[in-house]
Amino acid sequence: MFFFTEENGLIEVLNTLIERFEYELVEFKEASNDYKQDEIGKYFSAISNEANLKGQQYGWLVFGVRNKDRAIVGSEYRNTKGLDTLKQEISDNTTGAMTFIDVFEVYPIVDNEPKRVIMFKIPAAVTSIPTGWKNHYYGRAGESLGPLSLEELDRIRGQKRIDWSKQILENAGIEYLDKAAVALAREKYKEKNKNKEHIIAEVDAMSDLEFLTKLKLIVGGKLTNAALLLLGNSDYDNLFHAAPQIMWRLYSEKGEDKDYEIFTIPYLTVVDKVFNKLRNLTYRYMPNQLTLFPLETEQYDPLLVRELINNCIAHQDYTIGGRIYVNEFEDSRLKITNPGSFLPKTVEVVLAPSYSPPYYKNQLLAEVMAKINMIDTAAMGIRRIFNIQRNKFFPLPDYDLKESGIVSVTVYGKVLDINYTRLLHDNQNLDLDTVFLLDKVQKGVAISKEDTARLRKLNLVEGKYPKLFVSAKIAEIVDEKAQYIRNKGFDDAYYKKLIIDFLEKFGKASKKDIVDLLYDKLSDVLTEKQKMDKIKNLLQSLRKAGIIDTDVQNQRLSNWVLKNDLDNS
């Protein structure tokens, strides 16, 4: 296997591939002008399967190198069209929507002339799941491309999944754990079973060793990886192949680094520490044109952030190392990245009410995290975070699964398109599938013609396909309603409530304050004098009812206050 750390090391990798040619893991093609996508797909399947069978993480397909003598000749493949969409095009026809880990363009110098070489990095087939192209499985026999043999197919399908979290740390016992984290785990477990008194009594009677053995975190007195990850003393994180870490980073609106902090085990307590680093400001917005006062909310719901980070912990691929990154941007968004793969392959699959995960990458870890109330194993976590954003009338989370081996999700802490927000506010019965499509439209993401027709039928989008935008007709209707209200006015109870709410919030109000509060909300058919008389009558009515009064006798200097506040002063 060949490793590199910087892009400028790719030419060295290319030279190494040429010098140490491995037929099954590397394929060179001249591809001077074009190359059939179907052939690329077949080589993707073959190299992916061969990498799996040889215990490697990836293989290579290289354009711009002549296969016969492995001379660098350069390639014009997609030199004008670009390579940006190729990952998606390949994923449309592979098993589990697999695609290239990355596609690199390099320019080695040959006879004093730069030659364009394209290097496709192909991931190994997933354990026990052969990689197919258009439902056919390919392999290599030397340089030959052909169907994967039945023996190789059975070998891949017969592979046993190894649960990293269940593996035993031979020389680590309970003394390697953080006592405060163990105590918290006991409390969380009892909290999860708060309606089962016999279980709570059983846990209280157990020693820490017995309790952790019951959870299968300790086996034969030895720690599992899951035990050290969730409850371990940070002094012993060196027992891992690569110490698990979560890194919070703060970026300015210009993308400049402003602050950071690294967190390590025990992961049971780390989520709150990361959440407390977020600024999480109060955000005010007007979800409806008839709203008189803005809604106030935290930019990032605590449950949403915890769910996302805990999901990262549960599903990370700890065998390849890497950190979980929680990136906070001052333009009101979070981007959380996690090393590993997204087992469902698409977010749409997870949002379906009937979704059940095929398996858990870290089965023991996921089971224990569910038992101590960190995650939900009913596969509802992602639906929950989408619904949290939907119920705030905010943009939905964006999952980016384009880069193999990395799962990235962006959460927005502000409104992006006011029409989207108003539409959700005024149509709160929309199902999540429809909201998901509308969210794509507001972000300029293409949707299918069938989905467009569905949204048009509901009068939710406008524009010429594929350049759609969220319909403003709802807003226009609201404008008409607003004009009707301006002409008709509200009833007296509404105006009186405004006055009372103002006094409850600010304690007192001058006559000018009351006029400023009510004047524009009174019917447009009233004259200025009629509006002033209306305000005067409202105040006198509240005074006669014993609800408000003036704080001093001098009318010119007095303020209106709530009678209860006056009596208690």
SVG drawing of the C-alpha trace seen along z (x, -y; Angstrom):
<svg xmlns="http://www.w3.org/2000/svg" viewBox="-64 -68 77 89">
<polyline fill="none" stroke="black" stroke-width="0.4" points="0.0,0.0 1.2,-3.5 0.7,-6.5 1.1,-10.2 0.6,-13.2 0.6,-16.1 -0.8,-16.7 2.7,-17.4 3.6,-13.8 1.2,-12.4 3.9,-12.4 6.1,-10.3 3.1,-8.0 2.6,-7.8 6.3,-6.9 6.0,-4.2 2.9,-2.7 4.8,-2.5 7.9,-1.0 6.2,1.5 3.3,2.4 0.7,4.6 -1.6,5.9 -4.8,6.4 -4.6,3.2 -3.5,0.7 -4.7,0.2 -3.1,-2.2 -4.9,-3.6 -3.7,-6.0 -7.2,-7.6 -5.8,-10.2 -9.1,-11.9 -12.0,-10.0 -12.9,-6.8 -16.3,-5.0 -17.9,-5.5 -19.1,-1.9 -15.5,-0.7 -14.5,-3.0 -17.3,-1.5 -16.1,2.1 -12.5,1.2 -13.9,-0.5 -15.7,2.7 -12.7,4.9 -10.0,2.9 -12.3,2.3 -12.9,6.1 -9.2,7.0 -8.2,4.4 -10.6,6.1 -9.3,9.5 -5.7,8.4 -6.4,6.6 -5.6,3.2 -7.6,0.0 -7.7,-1.1 -6.3,-0.7 -5.7,-3.0 -7.0,-3.6 -4.6,-6.0 -5.2,-7.8 -2.4,-9.3 0.0,-6.3 0.3,-3.8 -0.3,-0.3 2.0,1.5 5.2,-0.1 3.9,-2.3 5.2,-5.4 3.7,-8.8 2.0,-10.2 -0.7,-12.5 -4.5,-12.4 -7.1,-14.9 -10.0,-13.0 -12.6,-15.6 -10.1,-18.4 -12.8,-20.8 -15.9,-19.1 -14.2,-18.8 -14.1,-15.9 -16.4,-17.4 -19.5,-15.3 -17.7,-12.0 -17.9,-10.9 -21.7,-11.2 -22.0,-9.6 -20.1,-6.5 -22.0,-6.3 -25.3,-6.1 -24.5,-2.5 -22.2,-1.0 -23.2,1.1 -24.1,-1.1 -23.4,-4.2 -19.7,-3.8 -17.4,-6.2 -13.8,-7.3 -12.1,-8.3 -10.7,-11.2 -9.7,-12.1 -6.3,-13.9 -4.8,-15.7 -1.0,-15.8 1.5,-17.1 4.8,-15.2 7.5,-16.6 8.4,-14.4 11.0,-15.6 10.7,-19.1 7.0,-19.1 4.2,-18.8 1.9,-15.8 -1.6,-15.7 -2.2,-12.5 -5.5,-11.6 -5.3,-9.4 -8.5,-7.8 -8.3,-6.5 -10.7,-3.5 -11.8,-2.3 -11.7,1.4 -15.0,3.2 -16.8,3.1 -16.4,6.1 -18.6,9.0 -20.1,6.8 -18.6,7.1 -18.6,4.0 -20.8,4.2 -21.2,2.1 -24.7,2.2 -25.4,5.3 -22.4,7.2 -19.3,8.0 -15.9,7.7 -12.3,8.8 -8.8,9.1 -6.7,12.0 -3.4,10.4 -4.1,7.6 -7.3,9.1 -10.7,7.7 -13.6,10.1 -16.4,11.3 -15.4,11.9 -14.9,15.6 -17.5,17.5 -14.7,18.4 -13.7,14.8 -17.3,13.7 -17.9,16.3 -14.7,15.2 -15.8,11.6 -19.4,12.5 -18.1,14.9 -16.0,12.3 -16.8,11.7 -17.4,8.3 -15.1,7.4 -16.7,5.2 -13.8,2.9 -15.7,1.7 -16.0,5.3 -12.3,6.1 -10.4,6.7 -7.6,4.6 -5.5,7.4 -3.6,5.4 -6.3,2.9 -8.6,3.3 -11.1,1.1 -8.4,-1.0 -7.9,-2.5 -11.3,-4.1 -12.3,-7.6 -14.3,-7.2 -16.5,-10.3 -17.4,-8.9 -18.3,-5.5 -20.6,-7.2 -22.2,-9.2 -22.8,-6.1 -24.6,-4.5 -26.8,-7.6 -27.6,-7.7 -28.5,-4.0 -30.9,-4.5 -32.3,-7.5 -33.0,-5.4 -34.8,-2.9 -36.5,-5.4 -39.8,-3.5 -38.3,-0.2 -37.6,-0.3 -36.3,3.3 -33.5,2.4 -32.6,-0.7 -32.3,1.3 -30.3,4.0 -27.8,1.4 -27.5,-0.3 -26.5,3.0 -23.8,3.7 -20.1,2.8 -18.7,0.8 -17.1,4.0 -20.4,5.9 -22.2,3.0 -19.7,2.6 -19.7,6.4 -23.5,6.4 -23.1,3.8 -20.5,6.0 -18.0,3.2 -15.7,5.4 -15.2,9.0 -13.3,11.3 -12.0,8.3 -10.5,6.7 -11.7,3.6 -13.2,3.5 -12.4,0.6 -15.9,-0.7 -15.2,-0.9 -12.0,-2.9 -13.6,-5.1 -16.7,-6.0 -15.3,-5.9 -11.5,-5.8 -9.1,-8.0 -7.4,-10.3 -4.0,-9.3 -4.4,-6.0 -5.6,-7.0 -2.2,-5.7 -3.7,-2.2 -5.6,-2.9 -3.9,-2.5 -4.7,-6.2 -6.0,-8.2 -9.7,-9.2 -10.1,-13.0 -12.8,-15.6 -11.6,-19.0 -13.7,-22.2 -12.6,-25.0 -14.0,-28.5 -13.7,-30.3 -14.4,-33.9 -16.8,-34.8 -13.7,-35.1 -12.7,-31.5 -9.8,-32.5 -8.9,-30.4 -9.9,-32.2 -9.9,-29.5 -9.7,-25.8 -9.7,-23.1 -9.0,-19.3 -11.0,-16.9 -10.2,-13.3 -11.7,-10.4 -13.9,-9.8 -16.4,-10.4 -19.4,-10.1 -18.5,-13.6 -17.0,-15.2 -20.2,-16.1 -21.2,-18.7 -17.7,-20.2 -17.8,-20.6 -21.3,-22.0 -20.3,-24.6 -17.6,-25.9 -20.3,-27.0 -21.3,-30.6 -24.9,-29.6 -26.3,-33.1 -30.0,-34.0 -31.4,-34.4 -34.4,-36.6 -36.5,-36.3 -40.0,-37.0 -41.5,-33.7 -44.7,-35.4 -45.6,-38.9 -48.5,-39.1 -46.2,-38.5 -45.9,-41.6 -43.0,-40.4 -40.1,-38.3 -39.5,-34.7 -36.4,-34.1 -34.5,-30.8 -31.0,-29.4 -29.1,-29.1 -28.3,-25.5 -30.7,-23.3 -28.8,-21.4 -30.5,-18.1 -29.6,-18.4 -25.9,-19.1 -25.6,-16.3 -27.4,-13.9 -25.0,-14.7 -21.8,-14.4 -23.0,-11.2 -23.8,-9.7 -20.3,-10.5 -18.9,-8.7 -21.1,-5.7 -20.3,-5.3 -16.7,-6.5 -14.3,-4.1 -11.7,-3.9 -9.5,-1.5 -8.3,-4.3 -7.8,-6.9 -8.7,-10.5 -10.7,-13.1 -14.2,-14.2 -14.3,-17.9 -16.9,-20.4 -16.3,-23.5 -18.2,-26.6 -18.4,-29.5 -19.3,-33.1 -21.7,-33.2 -24.1,-31.0 -23.4,-27.4 -21.8,-24.3 -20.0,-21.7 -19.3,-18.4 -17.1,-15.8 -16.5,-12.2 -14.0,-9.6 -16.0,-6.6 -18.7,-5.8 -22.4,-6.5 -24.0,-3.0 -27.4,-4.0 -25.5,-5.7 -28.2,-8.4 -30.0,-10.7 -33.3,-10.1 -33.2,-6.4 -32.8,-7.4 -35.7,-9.8 -38.2,-7.1 -40.3,-6.2 -39.7,-2.5 -35.9,-2.7 -33.8,-0.2 -30.0,-0.2 -28.4,2.9 -26.0,3.2 -24.0,1.1 -20.3,0.6 -19.5,0.6 -22.3,2.8 -21.3,3.0 -20.6,-0.7 -23.9,-1.6 -25.8,0.7 -24.1,-0.7 -24.6,-4.3 -28.3,-3.5 -28.5,-2.0 -27.0,-5.1 -29.2,-7.4 -26.6,-8.9 -28.2,-7.7 -31.4,-6.2 -31.0,-2.7 -34.5,-2.9 -32.8,-4.7 -34.8,-7.9 -31.8,-10.2 -31.4,-11.7 -35.2,-12.2 -35.2,-13.9 -32.6,-16.5 -34.3,-17.2 -37.6,-17.7 -35.9,-20.0 -34.8,-22.3 -38.2,-22.0 -40.1,-23.0 -37.9,-26.1 -38.6,-26.9 -34.8,-26.7 -32.9,-25.2 -32.5,-21.4 -29.1,-19.8 -26.9,-19.2 -25.1,-15.8 -22.1,-15.7 -21.2,-12.1 -19.1,-12.8 -15.8,-12.1 -15.3,-8.4 -14.4,-7.7 -15.7,-11.0 -19.2,-11.9 -19.9,-15.6 -23.0,-17.5 -23.7,-21.2 -26.3,-22.7 -27.6,-26.3 -28.3,-28.6 -30.2,-31.2 -32.8,-31.7 -31.5,-31.4 -34.6,-32.2 -37.4,-34.1 -40.0,-32.6 -39.1,-29.1 -39.4,-30.1 -42.8,-31.8 -44.0,-28.9 -43.1,-26.4 -44.7,-28.6 -48.0,-28.9 -48.0,-25.2 -46.9,-23.3 -48.7,-20.1 -46.2,-19.6 -44.6,-16.1 -40.8,-15.9 -40.3,-14.6 -41.9,-17.7 -39.9,-20.0 -36.7,-18.1 -37.4,-19.0 -38.2,-22.6 -35.0,-22.9 -33.1,-21.7 -34.8,-24.4 -34.0,-27.2 -30.3,-26.1 -30.2,-25.9 -29.8,-22.1 -31.4,-20.4 -34.4,-18.1 -36.0,-15.8 -38.8,-16.7 -41.1,-14.4 -40.4,-16.1 -40.8,-19.5 -44.2,-18.6 -45.2,-17.5 -44.1,-20.8 -45.8,-22.8 -49.1,-21.0 -48.9,-22.2 -48.0,-25.7 -44.8,-25.6 -42.3,-26.5 -42.0,-28.8 -39.5,-29.3 -38.5,-27.5 -37.0,-24.0 -34.3,-23.4 -33.8,-27.0 -36.5,-26.9 -37.2,-29.0 -39.6,-28.7 -42.9,-30.3 -43.5,-33.9 -47.3,-33.5 -47.8,-32.6 -46.2,-35.8 -48.4,-37.7 -51.5,-36.1 -50.2,-37.2 -49.7,-40.7 -53.4,-40.7 -54.4,-39.5 -52.3,-42.2 -54.0,-44.9 -57.4,-43.5 -56.4,-43.7 -55.0,-47.2 -58.4,-48.3 -60.5,-46.4 -58.3,-46.7 -58.3,-44.3 -60.8,-44.1 -60.2,-46.0 -59.1,-42.9 -56.1,-42.6 -55.0,-46.2 -55.4,-45.9 -53.3,-42.8 -50.5,-44.6 -50.5,-47.4 -50.4,-44.9 -47.7,-42.8 -45.6,-46.0 -45.9,-47.0 -45.1,-43.5 -41.9,-43.5 -40.8,-47.1 -42.4,-48.1 -43.8,-51.4 -44.8,-53.3 -45.3,-57.0 -48.2,-58.2 -45.8,-58.4 -44.7,-54.8 -48.4,-53.7 -49.0,-55.7 -45.9,-54.3 -47.1,-50.8 -50.6,-51.1 -50.9,-53.8 -49.8,-51.8 -51.9,-48.8 -55.2,-50.7 -57.5,-50.6 -56.3,-52.6 -59.8,-54.0 -59.5,-56.0 -58.4,-59.6 -55.5,-60.7 -57.9,-62.3 -60.0,-59.1 -56.8,-57.0 -55.7,-59.2 -59.2,-59.0 -59.2,-55.3 -55.9,-55.0 -57.2,-57.3 -60.4,-55.2 -58.4,-51.9 -56.2,-53.3 -59.2,-54.6 -61.0,-51.3 -58.0,-49.4 -57.8,-52.0 -61.5,-51.6 -61.0,-47.8 -58.2,-48.3 -55.5,-46.8 -53.4,-49.9 -52.9,-53.4 -50.5,-56.3 -47.5,-56.4 -47.8,-60.1 -50.7,-62.7 -49.0,-65.1 -50.3,-63.9 -47.5,-65.5 -44.8,-63.6 -46.7,-60.4 -46.2,-56.9 -48.6,-54.1 -47.9,-51.1 -49.6,-47.9 -51.8,-48.4 -50.3,-45.4 -46.8,-46.8 -48.0,-50.2 -49.6,-48.5 -46.5,-46.5 -44.1,-49.5"/>
</svg>
